[in-house]
């Protein structure tokens, strides 16, 4: 069994079905294929990086490019930011396939989606925080 790094080194491209929910609603587990390529230079804000965290591979969005050679990264469906060194990044999303149709990350529809989704983060985060507080208060009131 080849590692993602070996496939990228050999073929220059990696195509696989996503796992996990951290990139919902853009990518859904076992539905969408992602096309990953070796980065051509430093990643930019809004790129989706494939990186290694311990023994696991993670596919999350770059939300900040830091001067110290790291990236601030967060999944589209997560609320914590991770600092990732450039050396941990092994690939970048260049396209994804849904229902047999390939979507390039350079497409204008994709670019609009990314900017809108990222701009809405403060509202989404506030909503999730309120929901968590309401659940916590309900548990205390109901004694659970």
N, C-alpha and C positions, 0 to 999 in steps of 0.2 A: 504494500500500500504506500503510495507516494504522499508526501506532505504537500501542502499548498505551495510552500516555497519551492519545492522540487518541480512541481508542475509549472509554476510561473517561470522558473529558470529555463526549463526545457521548451515550453510552448509559447511563453510570453503572454499567455492568457489563461484564465481559469474560469470555468462556468460551473456553477453548482446551485442546488436548491437551498433556499434560506432556511435557517432554523431559528427558533426563538421569536419573541414578540417585540423586541426592543426597537425595531424599525417600522412598526405599524404606524400609520396606515399606508405608508408607501410600499413596504414589502411585507408580504404575509408568508408565514411558515408553510412549507410544503406546497405552495402555490406558485411562487415566483422564482425564476432563475435570475441569478446575478452574473454579470460579466465583469471580471476583475482583471486589470492589467497592471504591469509593473509601473510604478509612478515615474513620470518623466520630470524629475526635479521636485522641488518643494511643493507640498499640497497647498491648496488655497481654501479660504473660508467657504463652507458649504460642500466641499468634496466629501465623499463617503470613503473612509479609510478602512482597509482590512488590516488589522494588526493582531499581534500575538500578546496575550495577557496570560502569563504562566504557560500552561500547556494548552490553552484554549485560543481559538480564533474569534475575533470580535469584529463586527461590521457596524461602525457608528459614524456619525457626521462630525466633521470638523467645524467647530463654532468659533475657534480662535487660533490664529497662527502666532506663536509666541517668539520673541526675539532670542530666547535661550535655546532654541532648537527643539522645542516641544510643541505639541498641539493641545488645545482644549477641545475635548471630544465628548459628545453626548448622543445617545440613541434618540431617534425621533419620538419614541414613546417612553422615554425615561426622564428623570428630573435631577439627576446628579451629574456633575461634570467630572471628567477624568482627565488628568494630565498624562499625555502619552509621548514618550521620546520618539523623535523621527526614526531612530534605529529600530523601533518595534514595528513600524509600518512596513508591510510587505506588498501591499497592493492598493489600488484605488478603483472604485466603481466607475465603469465607463458606459454601462448600459444595463437594462434589466428586461426580462421577457415576461409578459403577462398575457395569458390567453393566446399564445402563439405570436403575439406582436412585440417586436423589439422597440424599446424606447431608449434613445441616447440621452446621456446627461447634458448634452449640448443643446437639446431641443428647447425651444422657447417655452412650451407648455411646462416642461419639467422645471426650468429655471424659475418660472412664475410660482409654481407649487412650492418649491424650496424656500423662496424668499417669503411667501405668505405664511407657510408653516412655521418658519423660524421667527418671524415677526410676531406671530400669535403665541409664542412660548410664554410670555409673562401672564397672559390671560389663562392659558391652559394650566400653568403652574398654580396660579391663584385658585382656580376651580378645584384642582386636585387637593390642594391644601385645605380648602373649606370642606370638601367632602370627607377628608380624613378626620378633621376636627368634629364634624357632625357625627360620624360613626363612633368616634371616641366618646363623645358626650352621651350618645344614645346607649352605649355599653354601660357607662357609669350609672345612668338613670335606671336602666333595666337590670342592673346588677349582674351583668355577664362578664 
